[in-house]
Amino acid sequence: MDFSAFFASLTAHSPLIYFCYRPSDGRVLYVSSAYARLLGGHENQVNEELPAWWAALHPDDRPYLHALLARVTGGEAIQDIQLRLLRPDGSTRWLSLTASCYRPAGEAGELLVSGHVEDMTVRQAVVNHAQRYQAKKNSMLEILSHDLASPLMLAEQLSDYLTEKVTPLADLELNQMLDTMRASCREGIDLIRDFVAQEFLDSISIELNLLRIDLAAWLEVVFDNYRQRQHATGQQFHFESSHPSIYADIDTNKFLQVINNLISNSLKFTPDGGQVRMTISQHPAHVLVTVADNGIGIPTALQAGLFERFTTAQRVGLRGEKSTGLGMSIIKTIVEWHRGQIAVESQEGQGTTFTIRLPLPE
């Protein structure tokens, strides 16, 4: 049976570009017909066209691809690795790479790398849109919960004040009305907070999906949502990155939920007019993300057990926001899923800083 003809017919209409590459001299020994159909290349000129593809590769992805090739030639198989090509019009073409190595003639044979490439541009556009929507939704939920809960908290406080004033009147009906007002306000506040908390809890039930992303860009997207509404929250927001782009292996939805929860915590314990600051910095072997505020701080006695499940460190926020004690425990769990660590530094009356340390992509 002519297996080469069979394989050619099998891949003729495949959306995958199959290839075989020889690392020793950097030559492509085989590329399927999808190369011409999907990328506009020429099968018999693929090696002459390689420099142009390399030049079109996103500058941040060139060292990444070198590192990937080293991993594959070292015996590791890679799957669904995202790479970006820059088109002449400035738009981005997303590719997904799967590859492994083998020696056709045993140990004495020459090492070859084979695999496939898929054009993921349309699918990635959908994913990016969904992730941006999710990030905006989560931050807006935090902001709206603050906006909606604040007048209810004010009404609850007014009902307490009025109760003190009317108690000497011994008016049973009026006292019952104030009790109803107070209970309704508290029920509304709890409903808002429970809804936001449930969104956060739901995020951990989905399987972890780590992808190499520009974390600096995504964090700025989240922070911009708060900056645009700082007139409503009453705080000022500042963002700073040590590099224009900082890459890490992240489950975008889960990690941004962590960031939203930390910002929400800052909002709870920072008076109106205070500041919330986020920084991200890249170091030789890790990335540091900090969320800091100049709020009331955390008492020293409460800091040791802050990340424990159902911690006794839970406190009511400055505006009456309740806490289940689960939030920090879940944050720690999600950070550890990313092979990271989280720490807190705080001093009463001077604010709190949460620091997340994440490993750089291998």
Order of alpha helices (4+ residues) and beta strands (2+ residues): alpha-beta-beta-alpha-alpha-alpha-beta-beta-beta-alpha-alpha-beta-alpha-alpha-beta-beta-alpha-beta-beta-alpha-alpha-beta-beta
